[in-house]
Amino acid sequence: MHVTTVKYFGVYLVAAKYFKCSMDHIRMKFYRAFNCIYARSHVANSELISVELFRSYSLPLILYATEALDLSKRVLSMLDKCINRAVAKIFYFNDKVYNILD
């Protein structure tokens, strides 16, 4: 039986020829936390509350251990898109405007 990933201090290491980490679980945790916060805070119709909760709860999930890892451009782009989509949702950008910004 072979293991392809192992969790070590919250970082998923992937079996490969070179050092590689999986960031898919981080994206899922980020969206789970953001959607939970957004569902409860957008009713108050205050962007300030949403931004502060985003900074306090969601952003640390996506930034955990990124300074210690050598991330590829693809992974950085994926993490950046997560943040951009969350901010666009907070400030009510629709998909047409967001596609222009991408």
CNS distance restraints for C-alpha pairs under 8 A (distance, minus, plus):
assign (resid   3 and name CA) (resid  15 and name CA) 7.67 0.50 0.50
assign (resid   4 and name CA) (resid  14 and name CA) 5.80 0.50 0.50
assign (resid   4 and name CA) (resid  15 and name CA) 5.09 0.50 0.50
assign (resid   5 and name CA) (resid  12 and name CA) 6.17 0.50 0.50
assign (resid   5 and name CA) (resid  13 and name CA) 5.41 0.50 0.50
assign (resid   5 and name CA) (resid  14 and name CA) 4.48 0.50 0.50
assign (resid   5 and name CA) (resid  15 and name CA) 6.05 0.50 0.50
assign (resid   6 and name CA) (resid  12 and name CA) 5.49 0.50 0.50
assign (resid   6 and name CA) (resid  13 and name CA) 5.27 0.50 0.50
assign (resid   6 and name CA) (resid  14 and name CA) 6.71 0.50 0.50
assign (resid   7 and name CA) (resid  11 and name CA) 5.53 0.50 0.50
assign (resid   7 and name CA) (resid  12 and name CA) 4.43 0.50 0.50
assign (resid   7 and name CA) (resid  13 and name CA) 6.27 0.50 0.50
assign (resid   8 and name CA) (resid  12 and name CA) 6.33 0.50 0.50
assign (resid   8 and name CA) (resid  13 and name CA) 7.24 0.50 0.50
assign (resid  11 and name CA) (resid  21 and name CA) 7.03 0.50 0.50
assign (resid  11 and name CA) (resid  22 and name CA) 7.60 0.50 0.50
assign (resid  11 and name CA) (resid  65 and name CA) 7.51 0.50 0.50
assign (resid  12 and name CA) (resid  21 and name CA) 5.56 0.50 0.50
assign (resid  12 and name CA) (resid  22 and name CA) 5.40 0.50 0.50
assign (resid  12 and name CA) (resid  23 and name CA) 7.48 0.50 0.50
assign (resid  13 and name CA) (resid  19 and name CA) 7.76 0.50 0.50
assign (resid  13 and name CA) (resid  20 and name CA) 6.07 0.50 0.50
assign (resid  13 and name CA) (resid  21 and name CA) 4.53 0.50 0.50
assign (resid  13 and name CA) (resid  22 and name CA) 6.29 0.50 0.50
assign (resid  14 and name CA) (resid  19 and name CA) 7.65 0.50 0.50
assign (resid  14 and name CA) (resid  20 and name CA) 5.48 0.50 0.50
assign (resid  14 and name CA) (resid  21 and name CA) 5.42 0.50 0.50
assign (resid  14 and name CA) (resid  22 and name CA) 6.31 0.50 0.50
assign (resid  15 and name CA) (resid  20 and name CA) 7.36 0.50 0.50
assign (resid  16 and name CA) (resid  20 and name CA) 6.66 0.50 0.50
assign (resid  23 and name CA) (resid  27 and name CA) 6.56 0.50 0.50
assign (resid  23 and name CA) (resid  75 and name CA) 7.31 0.50 0.50
assign (resid  24 and name CA) (resid  28 and name CA) 6.42 0.50 0.50
assign (resid  25 and name CA) (resid  29 and name CA) 6.16 0.50 0.50
assign (resid  26 and name CA) (resid  30 and name CA) 6.02 0.50 0.50
assign (resid  26 and name CA) (resid  61 and name CA) 6.74 0.50 0.50
assign (resid  26 and name CA) (resid  62 and name CA) 5.95 0.50 0.50
assign (resid  27 and name CA) (resid  31 and name CA) 6.23 0.50 0.50
assign (resid  27 and name CA) (resid  62 and name CA) 6.94 0.50 0.50
assign (resid  27 and name CA) (resid  79 and name CA) 7.26 0.50 0.50
assign (resid  27 and name CA) (resid  82 and name CA) 7.24 0.50 0.50
assign (resid  28 and name CA) (resid  32 and name CA) 6.04 0.50 0.50
assign (resid  29 and name CA) (resid  33 and name CA) 6.12 0.50 0.50
assign (resid  29 and name CA) (resid  61 and name CA) 6.99 0.50 0.50
assign (resid  30 and name CA) (resid  34 and name CA) 6.01 0.50 0.50
assign (resid  30 and name CA) (resid  58 and name CA) 5.56 0.50 0.50
assign (resid  30 and name CA) (resid  59 and name CA) 7.47 0.50 0.50
assign (resid  30 and name CA) (resid  61 and name CA) 5.86 0.50 0.50
assign (resid  30 and name CA) (resid  62 and name CA) 6.06 0.50 0.50
assign (resid  30 and name CA) (resid  82 and name CA) 8.00 0.50 0.50
assign (resid  31 and name CA) (resid  35 and name CA) 5.82 0.50 0.50
assign (resid  31 and name CA) (resid  58 and name CA) 7.88 0.50 0.50
assign (resid  31 and name CA) (resid  82 and name CA) 7.80 0.50 0.50
assign (resid  32 and name CA) (resid  36 and name CA) 6.22 0.50 0.50
assign (resid  33 and name CA) (resid  37 and name CA) 6.23 0.50 0.50
assign (resid  33 and name CA) (resid  57 and name CA) 7.13 0.50 0.50
assign (resid  33 and name CA) (resid  58 and name CA) 5.80 0.50 0.50
assign (resid  34 and name CA) (resid  38 and name CA) 5.87 0.50 0.50
assign (resid  34 and name CA) (resid  54 and name CA) 6.71 0.50 0.50
assign (resid  34 and name CA) (resid  57 and name CA) 7.86 0.50 0.50
assign (resid  34 and name CA) (resid  58 and name CA) 5.66 0.50 0.50
assign (resid  34 and name CA) (resid  86 and name CA) 7.32 0.50 0.50
assign (resid  35 and name CA) (resid  39 and name CA) 5.89 0.50 0.50
assign (resid  36 and name CA) (resid  40 and name CA) 6.70 0.50 0.50
assign (resid  37 and name CA) (resid  41 and name CA) 6.04 0.50 0.50
assign (resid  37 and name CA) (resid  50 and name CA) 7.52 0.50 0.50
assign (resid  37 and name CA) (resid  53 and name CA) 7.03 0.50 0.50
assign (resid  37 and name CA) (resid  54 and name CA) 7.57 0.50 0.50
assign (resid  38 and name CA) (resid  42 and name CA) 5.60 0.50 0.50
assign (resid  38 and name CA) (resid  50 and name CA) 6.65 0.50 0.50
assign (resid  38 and name CA) (resid  90 and name CA) 7.61 0.50 0.50
assign (resid  39 and name CA) (resid  43 and name CA) 7.37 0.50 0.50
assign (resid  40 and name CA) (resid  44 and name CA) 7.92 0.50 0.50
assign (resid  41 and name CA) (resid  45 and name CA) 7.23 0.50 0.50
assign (resid  41 and name CA) (resid  46 and name CA) 7.47 0.50 0.50
assign (resid  41 and name CA) (resid  49 and name CA) 6.82 0.50 0.50
assign (resid  41 and name CA) (resid  50 and name CA) 5.86 0.50 0.50
assign (resid  42 and name CA) (resid  46 and name CA) 6.67 0.50 0.50
assign (resid  42 and name CA) (resid  47 and name CA) 7.58 0.50 0.50
assign (resid  42 and name CA) (resid  50 and name CA) 6.91 0.50 0.50
assign (resid  42 and name CA) (resid  90 and name CA) 7.70 0.50 0.50
assign (resid  46 and name CA) (resid  50 and name CA) 6.66 0.50 0.50
assign (resid  47 and name CA) (resid  51 and name CA) 6.02 0.50 0.50
assign (resid  47 and name CA) (resid  90 and name CA) 6.38 0.50 0.50
assign (resid  47 and name CA) (resid  91 and name CA) 6.75 0.50 0.50
assign (resid  48 and name CA) (resid  52 and name CA) 6.15 0.50 0.50
assign (resid  49 and name CA) (resid  53 and name CA) 6.16 0.50 0.50
assign (resid  50 and name CA) (resid  54 and name CA) 5.98 0.50 0.50
assign (resid  50 and name CA) (resid  90 and name CA) 6.64 0.50 0.50
assign (resid  51 and name CA) (resid  55 and name CA) 6.11 0.50 0.50
assign (resid  51 and name CA) (resid  87 and name CA) 7.96 0.50 0.50
assign (resid  51 and name CA) (resid  90 and name CA) 7.37 0.50 0.50
assign (resid  52 and name CA) (resid  56 and name CA) 6.11 0.50 0.50
assign (resid  53 and name CA) (resid  57 and name CA) 5.88 0.50 0.50
assign (resid  53 and name CA) (resid  58 and name CA) 7.45 0.50 0.50
assign (resid  54 and name CA) (resid  58 and name CA) 5.00 0.50 0.50
assign (resid  54 and name CA) (resid  59 and name CA) 6.13 0.50 0.50
assign (resid  55 and name CA) (resid  59 and name CA) 5.22 0.50 0.50
assign (resid  55 and name CA) (resid  60 and name CA) 7.33 0.50 0.50
assign (resid  56 and name CA) (resid  60 and name CA) 6.95 0.50 0.50
assign (resid  57 and name CA) (resid  61 and name CA) 7.05 0.50 0.50
assign (resid  58 and name CA) (resid  62 and name CA) 6.88 0.50 0.50
assign (resid  59 and name CA) (resid  63 and name CA) 6.24 0.50 0.50
assign (resid  59 and name CA) (resid  83 and name CA) 7.88 0.50 0.50
assign (resid  60 and name CA) (resid  64 and name CA) 5.87 0.50 0.50
assign (resid  62 and name CA) (resid  79 and name CA) 7.05 0.50 0.50
assign (resid  63 and name CA) (resid  67 and name CA) 7.82 0.50 0.50
assign (resid  65 and name CA) (resid  69 and name CA) 6.59 0.50 0.50
assign (resid  66 and name CA) (resid  70 and name CA) 7.75 0.50 0.50
assign (resid  66 and name CA) (resid  71 and name CA) 7.40 0.50 0.50
assign (resid  71 and name CA) (resid  75 and name CA) 6.14 0.50 0.50
assign (resid  71 and name CA) (resid  76 and name CA) 6.44 0.50 0.50
assign (resid  72 and name CA) (resid  76 and name CA) 6.26 0.50 0.50
assign (resid  73 and name CA) (resid  77 and name CA) 5.97 0.50 0.50
assign (resid  74 and name CA) (resid  78 and name CA) 6.21 0.50 0.50
assign (resid  75 and name CA) (resid  79 and name CA) 6.23 0.50 0.50
assign (resid  76 and name CA) (resid  80 and name CA) 6.02 0.50 0.50
assign (resid  77 and name CA) (resid  81 and name CA) 6.09 0.50 0.50
assign (resid  78 and name CA) (resid  82 and name CA) 6.40 0.50 0.50
assign (resid  79 and name CA) (resid  83 and name CA) 6.55 0.50 0.50
assign (resid  80 and name CA) (resid  84 and name CA) 6.15 0.50 0.50
assign (resid  81 and name CA) (resid  85 and name CA) 5.99 0.50 0.50
assign (resid  82 and name CA) (resid  86 and name CA) 6.31 0.50 0.50
assign (resid  83 and name CA) (resid  87 and name CA) 6.22 0.50 0.50
assign (resid  84 and name CA) (resid  88 and name CA) 6.02 0.50 0.50
assign (resid  85 and name CA) (resid  89 and name CA) 6.11 0.50 0.50
assign (resid  85 and name CA) (resid  98 and name CA) 7.96 0.50 0.50
assign (resid  86 and name CA) (resid  90 and name CA) 6.27 0.50 0.50
assign (resid  87 and name CA) (resid  91 and name CA) 6.28 0.50 0.50
assign (resid  88 and name CA) (resid  92 and name CA) 5.92 0.50 0.50
assign (resid  88 and name CA) (resid  93 and name CA) 4.91 0.50 0.50
assign (resid  88 and name CA) (resid  94 and name CA) 7.55 0.50 0.50
assign (resid  88 and name CA) (resid  98 and name CA) 7.07 0.50 0.50
assign (resid  89 and name CA) (resid  93 and name CA) 6.05 0.50 0.50
assign (resid  89 and name CA) (resid  94 and name CA) 7.81 0.50 0.50
assign (resid  93 and name CA) (resid  97 and name CA) 6.18 0.50 0.50
assign (resid  93 and name CA) (resid  98 and name CA) 6.39 0.50 0.50
assign (resid  94 and name CA) (resid  98 and name CA) 6.29 0.50 0.50
assign (resid  95 and name CA) (resid  99 and name CA) 6.02 0.50 0.50
assign (resid  96 and name CA) (resid 100 and name CA) 6.63 0.50 0.50
assign (resid  97 and name CA) (resid 101 and name CA) 6.57 0.50 0.50
assign (resid  98 and name CA) (resid 102 and name CA) 6.33 0.50 0.50
